[in-house]
Amino acid sequence: MNNIIVRVTNASGSIFDFTPQNLDLRVDISAIENGNIGEIFGIASNEFVLESTAQVVEDTTTSPPSYYQLGNKVSDFFGTLDYAGAVATNPIISYYPCQILNNGATIFEGQIYFKSIVTSNDGYSQYNVGIVNNTISLKTQLEQLNLQFLDWSKYNHNFTYDNITGSWDNTISNGDVKYPHVNYGIDPADNTAPQYAFSGWNISTTNTFDSYTKPLRIWEFKPAIKAKAVIDTIFSGSNFTYTSSFFSSSYFNNLYILPSTNNQLGPAAANPVSQSIWAYASASTVPPIAVGSEELLDLDTYYFNNSTGYNLGTDVFTAPVNGLYNITANVVFFIQNWAPYLSGISHHVDLNIYKNGSLQPIATNRQYQPQATSSISLNTSLNLDAT
């Protein structure tokens, strides 16, 4: 049975399924963008013949066998155009949305149009149509996905010396993950760090990593993943498969990607985006703050809370992982009974950030002589440890 179906939608939204003859799709990939997965655009014009009759399927589970029609006849859509003076059911000068389906999966989308009809002496008619495609369906299935949202759980492993050295013998995910030798430099404050170089002489006393007394430490390695494993994981997010002599070549099979977010020592344990939060005060008014006093800013709503580290009830952020955190705050305020600045009288508003219950702020910004309606911002970076 032919597994290729041409699905057409007419102007009123009715759907028709047709069977093509010897369909051979041609696609010209005109641009490949790397901003999103599957961002592949194509333009193609294909001409082929639609079977004038629908497929008839035999059901042998009944006695006697029964038969039913699979799909539609072309005349159901265009009308019996093989008769002189016939009127088309749908205008033949129009383009109609269509899909090419293979085993239920959309492999091609575009617009179908009528070209001609040829009728033989025995009355058999064939409908010649064309399809102009506008995009490949793989793009629409994967364009909203980022790599971080795909399922990488099969590559999880412990960060140990055994796994680092074992990866060189393909012990992690059949060789999909390896720990390459990469020189990330030396921490200037670490005098014991081995130099990433070969001594070539007296290696028992030199401070080079080929000395058994100065081996590379575990945090001087980062995992790399095979490029083909990335391609396979991308396609696992769709109902598509692929065949490619390039992807299956020994060259591509030996290509690895180092998915590091920085060039520092040690693997990146967390994606910065995954630890981001954005909270704000949704109330149109906040209780007034008396002159000379300090109040906790009550943030009661999230735009997003990817880290789940911010508690709206206590207005406290708890770091989920160790790292350097960037903090940005902005407060718009209104001063009641505001009066113009007078010489010798100083007005100011402070915005403070406190850590671990300290009575002294670890970051502050002061705005002098604010207007009746003003705003104050604070930008800082803090090293925080997970608790």
C-alpha positions as CSV (number, residue, x, y, z in Angstrom):
1,M,0.0,0.0,0.0
2,N,1.2,3.5,-0.8
3,N,2.0,5.3,2.5
4,I,2.2,8.7,0.9
5,I,-0.9,10.9,1.2
6,V,-1.6,14.3,-0.3
7,R,-3.9,16.1,2.1
8,V,-5.7,19.2,0.7
9,T,-8.0,21.7,2.5
10,N,-10.6,23.6,0.4
11,A,-11.8,27.1,1.1
12,S,-14.6,25.9,3.4
13,G,-12.1,23.9,5.5
14,S,-13.0,20.4,4.3
15,I,-10.1,18.0,4.1
16,F,-9.5,15.6,1.2
17,D,-6.8,12.8,1.1
18,F,-5.4,11.8,-2.3
19,T,-3.0,9.2,-3.5
20,P,-0.1,10.5,-5.7
21,Q,1.6,8.6,-8.5
22,N,5.4,8.1,-8.1
23,L,5.8,11.2,-6.0
24,D,9.4,12.5,-6.0
25,L,9.7,15.6,-3.8
26,R,12.5,18.0,-4.5
27,V,13.5,20.6,-2.0
28,D,16.1,23.4,-2.3
29,I,17.5,24.3,1.1
30,S,18.0,28.1,0.7
31,A,19.1,29.1,4.2
32,I,20.2,27.4,7.4
33,E,20.1,29.5,10.5
34,N,21.6,28.3,13.8
35,G,19.6,30.5,16.1
36,N,16.9,27.9,16.6
37,I,17.0,24.1,16.2
38,G,15.4,23.1,12.9
39,E,15.4,26.6,11.4
40,I,15.6,25.2,7.8
41,F,13.8,27.1,5.0
42,G,13.2,25.6,1.6
43,I,11.4,26.5,-1.6
44,A,10.4,23.9,-4.1
45,S,8.0,23.4,-7.0
46,N,6.9,19.8,-7.6
47,E,4.6,18.5,-10.3
48,F,3.0,15.1,-10.1
49,V,-0.1,13.1,-10.9
50,L,-3.0,12.3,-8.5
51,E,-4.8,9.0,-8.8
52,S,-8.2,9.8,-10.2
53,T,-9.7,7.0,-8.0
54,A,-9.4,6.4,-4.3
55,Q,-7.6,3.3,-2.9
56,V,-9.9,0.4,-2.3
57,V,-8.9,-1.7,0.7
58,E,-10.0,-5.3,1.3
59,D,-11.0,-6.2,4.9
60,T,-10.4,-10.0,5.2
61,T,-11.6,-10.1,8.8
62,T,-15.2,-10.3,7.6
63,S,-16.9,-13.1,5.8
64,P,-17.3,-12.6,3.0
65,P,-14.5,-10.0,2.7
66,S,-15.6,-6.4,2.7
67,Y,-14.2,-3.4,0.8
68,Y,-14.0,0.2,1.7
69,Q,-12.6,3.4,0.1
70,L,-9.4,4.9,1.6
71,G,-9.2,8.6,1.0
72,N,-11.0,10.6,-1.7
73,K,-11.3,10.6,-5.4
74,V,-9.8,13.6,-7.2
75,S,-13.2,14.4,-8.7
76,D,-14.5,14.8,-5.1
77,F,-12.4,17.9,-4.9
78,F,-12.0,19.3,-8.4
79,G,-15.2,17.9,-10.0
80,T,-15.5,15.8,-13.1
81,L,-13.4,18.0,-15.3
82,D,-13.0,15.4,-17.9
83,Y,-16.5,16.2,-19.3
84,A,-16.8,19.0,-21.8
85,G,-18.4,22.1,-20.2
86,A,-18.0,20.7,-16.6
87,V,-17.9,23.2,-13.8
88,A,-15.2,22.8,-11.2
89,T,-16.3,22.0,-7.6
90,N,-13.4,24.2,-6.3
91,P,-12.0,27.0,-8.5
92,I,-9.1,25.6,-10.5
93,I,-7.3,28.9,-10.7
94,S,-6.8,29.0,-6.9
95,Y,-4.1,27.6,-4.6
96,Y,-5.1,25.4,-1.7
97,P,-3.2,24.5,1.5
98,C,-1.8,21.0,1.4
99,Q,0.4,18.6,3.2
100,I,2.4,15.5,2.1
101,L,2.2,12.8,4.8
102,N,4.3,9.7,5.1
103,N,3.0,7.2,7.6
104,G,1.1,10.0,9.3
105,A,4.0,12.4,9.7
106,T,4.1,15.7,7.8
107,I,7.2,15.9,5.6
108,F,6.2,18.7,3.3
109,E,3.8,21.6,3.5
110,G,2.7,24.1,0.8
111,Q,0.1,25.1,-1.7
112,I,-1.4,22.8,-4.4
113,Y,-2.8,24.0,-7.7
114,F,-4.5,22.4,-10.7
115,K,-2.5,22.2,-13.9
116,S,-4.3,20.0,-16.4
117,I,-6.3,16.9,-16.9
118,V,-5.6,14.1,-19.5
119,T,-8.2,11.6,-20.4
120,S,-7.3,8.4,-22.4
121,N,-9.5,6.8,-25.0
122,D,-10.8,4.3,-22.5
123,G,-12.0,7.1,-20.2
124,Y,-9.2,6.9,-17.6
125,S,-8.3,10.4,-16.4
126,Q,-5.2,11.7,-14.6
127,Y,-5.0,15.0,-12.8
128,N,-1.8,16.9,-13.1
129,V,-1.1,19.2,-10.2
130,G,1.7,21.2,-8.7
131,I,2.8,22.0,-5.2
132,V,4.9,24.9,-4.1
133,N,6.2,24.4,-0.6
134,N,6.9,27.1,1.9
135,T,8.7,25.4,4.8
136,I,9.7,22.1,6.1
137,S,7.8,20.7,9.0
138,L,10.8,19.8,11.0
139,K,11.3,23.5,11.6
140,T,7.8,24.0,13.1
141,Q,8.3,21.0,15.4
142,L,11.6,22.0,16.8
143,E,11.9,25.8,16.5
144,Q,10.6,26.5,20.0
145,L,13.0,24.0,21.6
146,N,16.4,25.0,23.1
147,L,19.1,22.4,23.6
148,Q,18.8,22.7,27.3
149,F,15.1,21.5,27.2
150,L,15.9,18.3,25.4
151,D,16.3,15.0,27.3
152,W,20.0,14.5,28.0
153,S,19.4,12.2,31.0
154,K,21.0,9.2,29.3
155,Y,24.4,11.0,29.5
156,N,24.3,11.6,33.2
157,H,27.3,10.3,35.1
158,N,29.4,11.0,38.2
159,F,32.3,13.4,37.9
160,T,35.1,11.1,39.0
161,Y,38.6,10.3,38.0
162,D,37.4,6.8,37.0
163,N,34.9,8.2,34.6
164,I,37.3,10.8,33.2
165,T,39.9,8.2,32.3
166,G,37.3,5.6,31.4
167,S,35.8,8.0,28.9
168,W,39.0,7.6,26.9
169,D,38.1,3.9,26.5
170,N,34.5,4.7,25.5
171,T,33.0,3.6,28.9
172,I,30.5,6.5,29.1
173,S,27.5,6.1,26.8
174,N,29.5,4.0,24.4
175,G,31.9,6.8,23.7
176,D,29.3,9.6,23.3
177,V,30.9,11.5,26.2
178,K,34.7,12.0,26.6
179,Y,36.9,14.2,28.7
180,P,39.4,15.8,26.4
181,H,42.7,17.4,27.3
182,V,42.1,21.2,27.1
183,N,44.4,23.9,28.5
184,Y,42.0,26.3,30.4
185,G,45.0,28.1,31.9
186,I,46.2,28.3,35.5
187,D,44.7,30.0,38.5
188,P,47.3,32.7,39.4
189,A,46.5,32.2,43.1
190,D,47.1,28.5,42.9
191,N,50.9,27.9,43.2
192,T,50.5,24.1,43.1
193,A,48.7,24.0,39.8
194,P,50.6,21.9,37.3
195,Q,51.7,23.6,34.1
196,Y,49.9,22.2,31.1
197,A,53.0,21.3,29.2
198,F,55.5,18.4,28.8
199,S,58.8,18.7,30.5
200,G,60.8,16.2,28.4
201,W,63.4,15.8,31.2
202,N,63.5,15.0,34.9
203,I,59.8,14.6,35.0
204,S,59.8,13.5,38.6
205,T,60.7,17.0,39.8
206,T,59.2,19.4,37.2
207,N,55.9,21.2,37.7
208,T,54.4,19.9,34.5
209,F,51.5,17.5,34.2
210,D,53.6,14.7,32.8
211,S,55.2,14.5,36.3
212,Y,53.6,11.8,38.5
213,T,53.9,14.3,41.4
214,K,51.9,17.0,39.6
215,P,49.0,15.3,37.8
216,L,46.1,17.3,36.4
217,R,43.4,17.7,39.0
218,I,39.8,16.6,38.5
219,W,38.5,20.2,38.1
220,E,40.8,20.7,35.2
221,F,38.5,18.6,33.0
222,K,35.2,19.2,31.3
223,P,33.0,16.7,29.5
224,A,32.6,16.9,25.7
225,I,29.7,15.2,23.8
226,K,29.8,13.6,20.4
227,A,28.2,15.8,17.7
228,K,26.2,12.9,16.3
229,A,24.8,12.3,19.8
230,V,23.6,16.0,19.7
231,I,22.0,15.4,16.3
232,D,20.3,12.2,17.5
233,T,18.9,14.0,20.6
234,I,17.6,16.9,18.5
235,F,15.7,14.5,16.2
236,S,14.4,12.6,19.2
237,G,12.3,15.7,19.9
238,S,10.3,15.1,16.7
239,N,8.7,12.3,14.8
240,F,11.3,12.6,12.1
241,T,14.4,10.3,11.5
242,Y,17.3,11.1,9.2
243,T,19.7,9.3,6.9
244,S,23.0,11.0,6.0
245,S,26.2,9.8,4.6
246,F,27.9,12.7,6.3
247,F,26.4,12.2,9.8
248,S,27.3,8.5,9.5
249,S,30.9,9.1,8.3
250,S,33.8,8.2,10.5
251,Y,34.9,11.8,10.3
252,F,31.7,13.1,11.9
253,N,31.6,10.2,14.3
254,N,34.9,11.5,15.8
255,L,33.7,15.1,16.1
256,Y,33.0,16.2,19.7
257,I,31.4,19.4,21.1
258,L,32.6,21.0,24.3
259,P,29.4,22.5,25.7
260,S,30.9,24.8,28.2
261,T,29.4,28.2,29.1
262,N,32.9,29.6,30.0
263,N,36.6,29.1,29.6
264,Q,37.2,28.7,33.4
265,L,38.5,25.7,35.3
266,G,35.9,23.1,36.2
267,P,32.7,22.0,34.5
268,A,29.8,24.5,34.5
269,A,27.5,22.9,37.0
270,A,24.5,25.0,36.2
271,N,23.2,27.0,33.3
272,P,22.9,30.7,34.4
273,V,19.5,30.9,32.8
274,S,18.2,28.0,34.9
275,Q,19.0,29.9,38.1
276,S,17.2,33.1,37.1
277,I,14.3,34.7,38.9
278,W,12.3,37.9,38.2
279,A,9.9,39.0,41.0
280,Y,8.0,42.2,41.5
281,A,5.4,43.9,43.6
282,S,2.0,43.6,41.9
283,A,0.1,46.0,44.2
284,S,-0.6,49.4,42.8
285,T,0.3,50.9,46.2
286,V,2.6,49.9,48.9
287,P,2.4,50.9,52.6
288,P,4.2,54.2,53.2
289,I,7.7,54.2,54.8
290,A,8.2,56.7,57.6
291,V,11.1,59.2,57.3
292,G,14.3,57.7,58.8
293,S,12.9,54.1,58.9
294,E,13.6,51.0,56.7
295,E,11.1,48.5,55.4
296,L,11.5,45.1,53.6
297,L,10.4,45.4,50.0
298,D,7.5,42.9,49.6
299,L,7.7,41.2,46.2
300,D,4.6,39.1,45.8
301,T,4.6,37.9,42.1
302,Y,6.9,36.2,39.7
303,Y,7.5,36.8,36.1
304,F,9.5,33.6,36.3
305,N,11.4,31.7,39.0
306,N,13.6,29.2,37.2
307,S,15.8,28.6,40.2
308,T,12.9,28.1,42.7
309,G,15.2,29.9,45.1
310,Y,13.2,33.0,45.8
311,N,10.5,32.8,48.6
312,L,7.7,35.2,48.1
313,G,6.6,34.8,51.7
314,T,9.9,35.8,53.2
315,D,11.3,37.8,50.3
316,V,14.6,35.9,50.7
317,F,16.6,34.3,47.9
318,T,18.5,31.1,48.7
319,A,21.2,30.2,46.2
320,P,20.5,26.7,44.8
321,V,24.1,26.2,43.6
322,N,27.4,27.9,44.4
323,G,28.3,30.7,42.1
324,L,28.5,34.4,41.2
325,Y,25.0,35.9,41.1
326,N,24.1,39.1,39.3
327,I,21.4,41.1,41.1
328,T,19.4,44.0,39.6
329,A,16.8,45.9,41.5
330,N,14.7,48.9,40.5
331,V,12.2,50.7,42.7
332,V,9.8,53.5,41.7
333,F,8.7,55.7,44.7
334,F,6.6,58.7,45.5
335,I,7.5,61.2,48.3
336,Q,4.5,62.5,50.2
337,N,4.6,66.2,51.3
338,W,7.6,66.6,49.0
339,A,9.1,70.1,49.0
340,P,11.9,71.6,46.9
341,Y,15.4,71.3,48.0
342,L,16.5,73.8,50.6
343,S,20.1,74.7,51.3
344,G,21.6,72.8,54.2
345,I,18.9,70.1,54.2
346,S,19.8,66.8,52.6
347,H,17.2,64.3,51.5
348,H,18.1,60.8,50.3
349,V,16.6,57.4,49.6
350,D,18.6,54.2,50.2
351,L,18.2,50.8,48.5
352,N,20.0,48.0,50.4
353,I,20.6,44.3,50.0
354,Y,21.4,42.1,53.0
355,K,22.9,38.7,53.2
356,N,22.4,35.9,55.8
357,G,20.5,38.2,58.2
358,S,23.4,40.7,58.6
359,L,22.5,44.1,60.0
360,Q,24.9,45.7,57.5
361,P,24.0,45.8,53.8
362,I,26.4,44.1,51.5
363,A,25.3,46.3,48.6
364,T,23.7,49.7,48.7
365,N,22.8,52.7,46.5
366,R,21.8,56.1,47.7
367,Q,19.9,58.7,45.7
368,Y,20.3,62.3,46.9
369,Q,17.6,65.0,46.5
370,P,15.1,62.8,44.8
371,Q,12.1,64.4,43.1
372,A,8.5,63.9,44.2
373,T,8.3,60.8,41.9
374,S,11.6,59.1,41.3
375,S,13.2,55.7,40.9
376,I,16.4,54.1,42.3
377,S,18.3,51.2,40.9
378,L,21.0,48.8,42.3
379,N,23.2,46.5,40.2
380,T,25.7,44.2,41.9
381,S,27.3,40.7,41.7
382,L,27.7,38.5,44.8
383,N,29.4,35.2,45.4
384,L,26.7,33.0,47.1
385,D,27.1,29.4,48.4
386,A,24.2,26.9,48.4
387,T,22.9,26.0,51.8
